[in-house]
Amino acid sequence: QSARLPNAPRAPAPASALRVPHAGGVARLYRVPGLNESSWKESDKLPPLKRLVGADLEQRVVYGLDTKNNLIGLDLESRRAGGVLSQIRDAAIGPDGAVYAVDSGSSVTQLLRRSPVRFRSKLLGAPRQLVGTMTGFLIAIPAADKGEAVALGADQAQAKVQLPAGDAAATYLGDLVAIAADSAVVLYEPQAKQPVKTIGVSGHARAVAFSPSGHRLYVARGKGDIEVIDRYSRETLDNIDLPGPAKELRVDFYGGWLLARPERGDSAWVVDLASGRVAGGVATRWAGDLPAVAGQQTLLLRSGADVKALDLSKAGLPVAGTVAGGANDAWMTLAWLPKDEMPQSAPEAADSAALAAGDSAVGGGKIYLQVSSSRNPDWANELVEKLKSAGLPASVLTPQRGEEAYRVVLGPYASREQAEATGKSLGMPSFVITPQDQPAR
């Protein structure tokens, strides 16, 4: 039956690193692992940035908070940036790309496929961490001096439980939160009948992290090791020795590497989870964005005034690329590259060349207002029908290449000014585009 199996991918998954100046300016993209600058370049200048929130790659949008408390969106396809929501004091992004924004009045707005939904209940207080879930809930992890966690839904009142202080981590899907509480790890499952459970841990639990699937829980202990626990059986699966105690853990998206932050000093221990051993140690300072693993074999970190890429597949972790002067900027790793820079095999390259030749023969130049981008045609068509029912000239720009998305647009408009005026009155994120490659349907 092997002939019926799908073909394996002919090219590795794309990996890149987005660089956004903290002081404001133009975002740039770098290819991983060599950190060669991409031809992609943002069209708009971004305002001074407080931090990056996350990316919705389904919609091809990167979100950030600026220093004036505005939630901004950078559309990777149109390369345009604009304000999304104002007076936002905190924000997080869920595994489905939904953005949860808390404004200065404690109201919560969920942006799912760029459509805003305001939660009925407010999120009071100042939690230290927000977690978006796959089920549309927002979980607020309490600050160290306050022990109430909150789970909030769009049309449901707050559900509160008492939790201890300590380092916290959530699964990728956001269905479970773990808190390191010295002699135990406390598990918080908001939608369970018994939401709070504990796992006893000897040796002082200092930090926690989940594997990408959420099946394994990594617990850094004061004795200088990591205890690997099965989430469901709660049994210890392994112990990984570290050079000393760690106070923070990070696991890469593919579950191959773990980064441990020592209790003292600016450095990171790199753990190969396949072998359960420390592959090396590197000098770097920790921040919310870096160090981080990009792709499957590259470690991005700050080194002095620069940002460097280290090759995790080779002994000694040699430098694979450097961005001079990049340490003062914000960084985000992405599983994305512009379509013209995607790694291709020879047959794919030939197909792309043929498509490019076809595109050059198509006229265009019409001005549209893009309000959504999705790989799911049903979602795109559903949004079009909703917009049409509201009296808006909505349509879908269909992709001509497999990796492109279905773009929901309004228009065409006679001028850019007319499109921008419409965008300001919409009440939802939008970007002006001038597609040249296909007509709307």
C-alpha positions as CSV (number, residue, x, y, z in Angstrom):
1,Q,0.0,0.0,0.0
2,S,3.0,2.3,0.1
3,A,2.1,3.8,-3.3
4,R,-0.9,5.4,-1.7
5,L,1.0,7.3,0.9
6,P,1.5,11.0,0.4
7,N,4.8,12.2,-0.9
8,A,7.2,13.6,1.7
9,P,7.9,17.3,1.4
10,R,10.5,18.1,-1.2
11,A,11.9,21.1,0.8
12,P,12.5,21.9,4.5
13,A,10.1,24.0,6.4
14,P,11.0,27.7,5.9
15,A,12.5,29.6,8.8
16,S,13.2,33.3,9.2
17,A,13.8,36.0,11.8
18,L,12.0,39.3,11.8
19,R,13.8,42.3,13.2
20,V,11.8,45.3,14.4
21,P,13.6,48.4,15.7
22,H,12.5,49.3,19.3
23,A,13.0,53.0,18.5
24,G,10.7,52.8,15.5
25,G,11.6,52.3,11.8
26,V,11.4,49.7,9.1
27,A,11.2,46.0,9.9
28,R,13.5,43.6,8.2
29,L,13.6,39.9,7.5
30,Y,16.5,37.5,7.7
31,R,16.8,34.0,6.3
32,V,17.8,31.3,8.7
33,P,20.4,29.8,9.3
34,G,22.9,32.3,7.8
35,L,21.0,35.5,8.7
36,N,21.3,36.7,5.2
37,E,18.9,39.7,4.7
38,S,15.8,38.9,2.7
39,S,14.6,41.0,-0.2
40,W,11.4,41.4,1.9
41,K,11.2,44.9,3.4
42,E,8.4,46.7,5.1
43,S,6.8,49.5,3.2
44,D,5.7,51.5,6.3
45,K,7.7,52.7,9.2
46,L,6.7,51.4,12.6
47,P,6.3,53.6,15.6
48,P,8.6,53.1,18.7
49,L,7.9,49.6,20.0
50,K,7.3,48.3,23.5
51,R,7.3,44.7,22.5
52,L,6.2,42.2,19.9
53,V,3.1,40.2,20.8
54,G,3.1,37.3,18.3
55,A,2.3,36.2,14.8
56,D,-0.8,34.9,13.1
57,L,0.8,33.1,10.2
58,E,-2.6,31.9,8.9
59,Q,-3.5,35.6,8.3
60,R,0.2,36.6,7.7
61,V,0.1,39.3,10.4
62,V,2.6,40.1,13.1
63,Y,1.3,42.0,16.1
64,G,3.1,44.4,18.5
65,L,2.4,47.0,21.2
66,D,3.9,50.4,20.6
67,T,5.0,52.9,23.3
68,K,1.7,54.7,23.1
69,N,-0.2,51.6,24.0
70,N,-1.6,50.9,20.5
71,L,-1.9,47.4,19.1
72,I,-0.3,47.5,15.7
73,G,-0.4,44.9,12.9
74,L,2.2,44.3,10.2
75,D,0.9,42.4,7.2
76,L,3.6,40.2,5.8
77,E,2.1,39.9,2.4
78,S,1.2,43.5,1.7
79,R,4.2,44.7,3.8
80,R,2.0,47.4,5.2
81,A,1.6,48.3,8.9
82,G,-1.2,50.0,10.8
83,G,-3.0,50.5,14.1
84,V,-5.5,47.8,15.1
85,L,-6.7,48.8,18.5
86,S,-5.9,51.8,20.8
87,Q,-5.3,52.2,24.5
88,I,-4.1,48.6,25.0
89,R,-2.3,47.8,28.2
90,D,-1.5,44.1,27.5
91,A,-2.0,41.6,24.8
92,A,-1.3,37.9,24.0
93,I,-1.8,35.6,21.0
94,G,-3.4,32.1,21.1
95,P,-2.4,29.0,19.2
96,D,-5.0,29.6,16.5
97,G,-3.7,33.1,15.8
98,A,-6.4,34.9,17.9
99,V,-5.2,38.0,19.6
100,Y,-6.5,38.9,23.1
101,A,-6.1,42.6,23.9
102,V,-6.8,44.2,27.3
103,D,-7.5,47.9,27.1
104,S,-7.1,50.6,29.7
105,G,-10.6,50.1,30.9
106,S,-10.0,46.4,31.5
107,S,-12.2,45.3,28.5
108,V,-11.0,42.3,26.5
109,T,-11.2,42.2,22.7
110,Q,-10.5,39.0,20.8
111,L,-9.3,39.4,17.2
112,L,-9.9,36.1,15.4
113,R,-9.1,36.2,11.6
114,R,-9.0,40.0,12.1
115,S,-12.6,40.1,13.2
116,P,-13.0,41.8,16.7
117,V,-15.2,40.3,19.4
118,R,-15.5,42.1,22.7
119,F,-15.7,39.9,25.9
120,R,-18.7,40.5,28.1
121,S,-16.7,40.5,31.4
122,K,-13.8,42.7,32.2
123,L,-10.3,41.5,33.3
124,L,-9.5,43.3,36.4
125,G,-6.1,43.6,38.0
126,A,-2.6,43.3,36.5
127,P,-1.7,39.7,35.8
128,R,1.9,38.8,35.1
129,Q,1.1,36.6,32.1
130,L,-1.8,36.1,29.6
131,V,-2.4,32.8,27.8
132,G,-4.7,32.4,24.8
133,T,-6.2,29.0,24.4
134,M,-7.5,26.9,21.5
135,T,-11.0,27.1,22.9
136,G,-11.2,30.9,22.8
137,F,-10.6,31.4,26.5
138,L,-8.1,33.9,27.9
139,I,-6.2,32.7,31.0
140,A,-4.6,35.3,33.3
141,I,-1.8,34.1,35.5
142,P,-1.6,36.0,38.8
143,A,1.3,38.2,39.8
144,A,3.7,37.0,42.4
145,D,1.9,38.8,45.3
146,K,-1.6,37.8,44.2
147,G,-2.8,34.2,43.9
148,E,-6.0,34.3,41.8
149,A,-5.9,33.0,38.3
150,V,-8.7,34.0,35.9
151,A,-10.2,32.2,32.9
152,L,-12.4,34.5,30.8
153,G,-14.5,33.6,27.8
154,A,-16.3,35.9,25.3
155,D,-19.8,35.3,26.7
156,Q,-18.9,33.7,30.1
157,A,-18.2,35.3,33.5
158,Q,-14.8,35.0,35.1
159,A,-13.8,31.7,36.7
160,K,-11.3,32.2,39.5
161,V,-9.0,29.8,41.4
162,Q,-6.3,30.3,43.9
163,L,-2.8,29.5,42.7
164,P,0.6,29.8,44.3
165,A,3.4,32.2,43.2
166,G,6.1,30.7,41.1
167,D,7.4,30.3,37.5
168,A,4.5,29.4,35.2
169,A,4.2,27.8,31.7
170,A,1.3,26.8,29.5
171,T,0.9,24.1,26.9
172,Y,0.9,25.2,23.3
173,L,-2.9,24.7,23.1
174,G,-3.3,26.6,26.4
175,D,-5.4,23.8,28.0
176,L,-3.1,23.4,30.9
177,V,-0.9,25.7,33.0
178,A,1.9,24.5,35.3
179,I,3.3,26.5,38.2
180,A,6.6,25.7,40.0
181,A,5.8,25.8,43.7
182,D,9.0,24.6,45.4
183,S,7.9,21.2,46.8
184,A,5.3,20.6,44.0
185,V,4.2,21.6,40.6
186,V,0.6,22.9,40.5
187,L,-1.4,22.1,37.4
188,Y,-4.3,24.4,36.4
189,E,-6.8,23.1,33.8
190,P,-9.5,25.8,33.5
191,Q,-12.2,23.6,31.9
192,A,-11.8,20.5,34.0
193,K,-14.2,19.5,36.8
194,Q,-11.3,19.6,39.2
195,P,-9.3,22.5,37.8
196,V,-6.3,22.4,40.2
197,K,-4.1,19.3,40.8
198,T,-0.6,18.9,42.2
199,I,2.5,16.8,41.4
200,G,4.9,16.4,44.3
201,V,8.5,17.3,43.4
202,S,11.6,16.9,45.5
203,G,14.6,19.2,45.2
204,H,12.8,22.5,44.9
205,A,10.9,23.1,41.7
206,R,12.2,26.4,40.2
207,A,11.0,26.6,36.6
208,V,8.7,24.7,34.3
209,A,8.1,24.1,30.6
210,F,6.0,21.8,28.4
211,S,6.9,19.9,25.3
212,P,5.1,21.2,22.2
213,S,2.6,18.4,22.3
214,G,1.9,19.0,26.0
215,H,2.6,15.4,27.0
216,R,5.9,16.0,28.8
217,L,6.5,18.5,31.6
218,Y,10.1,19.7,32.2
219,V,10.8,20.8,35.8
220,A,14.1,22.6,36.7
221,R,15.1,21.8,40.3
222,G,17.3,23.5,42.7
223,K,19.6,20.5,42.9
224,G,20.8,21.3,39.3
225,D,18.8,19.0,37.0
226,I,15.6,18.8,35.0
227,E,13.0,16.2,35.9
228,V,11.0,15.0,32.9
229,I,7.4,14.1,34.0
230,D,4.6,12.5,32.0
231,R,1.7,14.9,32.1
232,Y,-1.0,12.2,32.3
233,S,0.6,9.4,34.4
234,R,2.6,12.0,36.5
235,E,5.5,9.6,36.5
236,T,9.1,10.6,36.1
237,L,10.4,9.6,32.7
238,D,14.0,11.0,32.9
239,N,16.4,13.3,34.6
240,I,18.7,15.6,32.7
241,D,21.8,16.9,34.5
242,L,22.6,20.6,34.3
243,P,25.8,22.4,35.2
244,G,23.8,24.1,38.0
245,P,20.3,25.3,39.0
246,A,18.2,26.9,36.4
247,K,15.5,29.6,36.8
248,E,13.9,29.6,33.4
249,L,13.2,27.0,30.7
250,R,12.3,27.3,27.0
251,V,11.4,24.5,24.6
252,D,11.6,25.0,20.8
253,F,8.5,24.6,18.6
254,Y,9.6,21.1,17.3
255,G,10.6,19.8,20.7
256,G,14.2,19.0,19.9
257,W,15.9,21.5,22.1
258,L,15.5,23.1,25.5
259,L,17.2,26.3,26.7
260,A,17.9,26.7,30.4
261,R,18.7,30.0,32.1
262,P,21.2,29.6,35.0
263,E,20.3,31.2,38.3
264,R,23.4,33.4,38.1
265,G,25.1,35.1,35.1
266,D,24.1,36.0,31.6
267,S,24.2,32.7,29.7
268,A,22.2,29.8,28.4
269,W,22.6,26.0,28.6
270,V,21.5,24.2,25.4
271,V,20.0,20.8,26.0
272,D,19.6,18.2,23.2
273,L,16.3,16.5,24.2
274,A,16.9,13.6,21.9
275,S,20.0,12.6,23.9
276,G,19.0,14.2,27.2
277,R,22.4,15.9,27.5
278,V,23.7,19.5,27.6
279,A,25.1,20.2,24.1
280,G,26.9,23.4,25.2
281,G,26.7,26.7,27.0
282,V,26.7,30.1,25.5
283,A,27.1,33.7,26.9
284,T,23.9,35.7,26.2
285,R,21.4,37.9,28.0
286,W,17.8,36.7,28.3
287,A,14.8,38.7,27.1
288,G,11.3,38.0,26.1
289,D,12.3,37.3,22.5
290,L,15.8,35.9,22.6
291,P,17.5,33.4,23.0
292,A,15.2,31.3,20.8
293,V,15.5,28.4,18.4
294,A,14.6,29.2,14.8
295,G,13.7,26.3,12.5
296,Q,15.1,23.0,13.8
297,Q,18.8,23.5,14.1
298,T,19.5,27.2,14.7
299,L,19.9,29.2,17.9
300,L,19.4,33.0,17.8
301,L,20.9,35.0,20.6
302,R,22.3,38.4,21.5
303,S,26.1,38.6,21.7
304,G,27.3,42.0,22.7
305,A,25.8,44.5,20.3
306,D,25.0,41.9,17.7
307,V,22.6,39.0,17.1
308,K,24.1,35.7,16.1
309,A,22.9,32.4,14.8
310,L,24.5,29.3,16.1
311,D,24.4,25.9,14.3
312,L,23.0,23.4,16.8
313,S,23.7,20.4,14.5
314,K,27.5,20.8,14.9
315,A,29.8,20.2,17.9
316,G,30.8,23.4,19.6
317,L,27.8,25.3,18.3
318,P,29.7,27.3,15.6
319,V,28.4,30.7,14.4
320,A,26.3,30.4,11.2
321,G,25.5,34.1,10.8
322,T,25.6,37.5,12.4
323,V,23.5,40.7,12.2
324,A,25.8,43.5,13.4
325,G,24.1,46.0,15.7
326,G,20.9,44.0,16.0
327,A,20.9,43.5,19.8
328,N,18.9,46.6,20.6
329,D,16.0,45.6,18.4
330,A,13.1,43.2,18.9
331,W,13.2,39.8,17.2
332,M,10.7,37.1,16.3
333,T,11.3,33.8,14.7
334,L,8.9,32.8,12.0
335,A,8.1,29.6,10.1
336,W,7.6,31.8,7.0
337,L,9.5,33.2,4.0
338,P,8.3,35.3,1.0
339,K,7.1,33.0,-1.7
340,D,10.0,33.9,-4.1
341,E,12.5,32.9,-1.4
342,M,10.9,29.6,-0.4
343,P,13.3,26.6,-0.7
344,Q,12.4,24.6,-3.8
345,S,13.4,21.5,-5.6
346,A,14.1,21.6,-9.4
347,P,10.5,20.7,-10.4
348,E,9.1,23.3,-8.1
349,A,11.4,25.9,-9.4
350,A,10.4,25.2,-12.9
351,D,6.7,25.4,-12.0
352,S,7.3,28.8,-10.2
353,A,9.1,30.2,-13.3
354,A,6.2,29.2,-15.5
355,L,3.7,30.9,-13.1
356,A,5.9,34.0,-12.9
357,A,5.9,34.2,-16.7
358,G,2.1,33.9,-16.7
359,D,1.7,36.6,-14.0
360,S,3.8,39.1,-16.0
361,A,1.3,39.0,-18.8
362,V,-1.6,39.9,-16.5
363,G,-2.6,43.5,-16.2
364,G,-3.9,45.1,-13.0
365,G,-3.1,48.1,-10.8
366,K,-6.5,48.2,-9.1
367,I,-6.7,49.4,-5.5
368,Y,-8.2,47.2,-2.9
369,L,-8.6,47.2,0.9
370,Q,-7.5,43.9,2.3
371,V,-9.3,42.9,5.5
372,S,-8.4,39.2,5.8
373,S,-6.0,36.5,4.6
374,S,-6.5,32.8,5.1
375,R,-5.5,29.5,3.6
376,N,-9.0,28.2,4.3
377,P,-11.3,29.2,1.4
378,D,-14.4,28.5,3.5
379,W,-13.4,31.1,6.1
380,A,-12.7,33.6,3.3
381,N,-16.0,33.0,1.6
382,E,-17.9,33.1,4.9
383,L,-16.4,36.5,5.7
384,V,-17.2,37.8,2.2
385,E,-20.8,36.9,2.7
386,K,-20.9,38.7,6.0
387,L,-19.4,41.8,4.5
388,K,-21.7,41.7,1.5
389,S,-24.7,41.5,3.8
390,A,-23.5,44.7,5.4
391,G,-23.5,46.4,2.0
392,L,-19.7,46.3,1.4
393,P,-18.1,45.4,-1.9
394,A,-16.3,42.3,-0.7
395,S,-14.6,39.7,-2.8
396,V,-11.8,37.1,-2.7
397,L,-8.5,37.3,-4.4
398,T,-7.8,33.7,-5.2
399,P,-4.2,32.4,-4.9
400,Q,-2.3,31.2,-7.9
401,R,0.4,29.4,-6.0
402,G,-0.1,26.7,-3.3
403,E,1.6,28.6,-0.5
404,E,-0.4,31.7,-1.0
405,A,-3.6,32.6,0.9
406,Y,-7.1,33.6,0.0
407,R,-7.3,37.3,0.5
408,V,-10.6,39.0,1.4
409,V,-10.7,42.5,-0.1
410,L,-13.1,45.4,-0.5
411,G,-13.1,47.4,-3.7
412,P,-11.7,48.1,-6.2
413,Y,-11.4,51.8,-5.4
414,A,-10.6,54.7,-7.7
415,S,-7.8,56.0,-5.5
416,R,-5.7,55.1,-2.5
417,E,-7.2,58.0,-0.6
418,Q,-10.7,56.6,-1.2
419,A,-9.6,53.1,0.0
420,E,-7.9,54.6,3.2
421,A,-11.0,56.6,4.0
422,T,-13.1,53.4,3.8
423,G,-10.6,51.6,6.0
424,K,-10.9,54.2,8.8
425,S,-14.6,53.8,8.9
426,L,-14.6,50.0,9.0
427,G,-13.8,49.3,12.7
428,M,-11.6,46.4,11.8
429,P,-7.9,46.0,10.7
430,S,-7.3,46.7,7.0
431,F,-4.5,47.4,4.5
432,V,-4.4,49.0,1.1
433,I,-3.0,46.7,-1.6
434,T,-2.6,46.9,-5.4
435,P,-2.4,43.2,-6.5
436,Q,-1.1,42.7,-10.0
437,D,-1.5,39.0,-10.2
438,Q,-5.2,38.0,-10.3
439,P,-8.7,39.4,-10.4
440,A,-11.1,39.2,-7.6
441,R,-14.1,36.9,-7.7
